[in-house]
Amino acid sequence: MMLSWLFSDPLPTGTPAPDFTALDDSGRTVTLNALRGRNVVLVFYPGDDTPGCTKQLCEFRDDWNQAAARHVEVYGVNPQSAQKHRRFRDKYRFPFPLLVDPGQKIGALYHANGLIVKRTVYLIGPDGTILFSRRGMPKPAEVLAAAR
């Protein structure tokens, strides 16, 4: 179906998380498989410095102690440039990196791609299995509660 991306659901819990490699806002390479043994949150969001996205990422920043206590790595993901991500991250002092996803390649793997990125949050367990997946803006505490 040509418009399948429009109607796709997030990947279901219990399924293996697709591996990817991306650069973060500091130019460092991040590979999901290299993060095995840790819980990883991926926050797919439409745009840097927009009201909803800023609110969502600031909630993760404000609940950072919970994420750190559970040894959870958090990454924001969207196709904007590393330079734009860096300005956004510095402005709001996010304690986590923002990944550059050119062409929404990672977004496509995680069913978060579209004309604009579909706001989707995943928690991937230490074994690489998806433990939480939801569209929209679930509260960080709800996402982190799924961590093992």
Protein Blocks (a to p, Z undefined) as FASTA:
>chain_A
ZZlmmmpccddehiacdddddddfkopacdfklmgoiacdddddfbghifklmmmmmmmm
mmmmmmmmnopacddddfbdfklmmmmmmmnopabdcdddehhlmmmmnopacfbdcddd
ddddfkopafbdcehjddfklmmmmpZZ
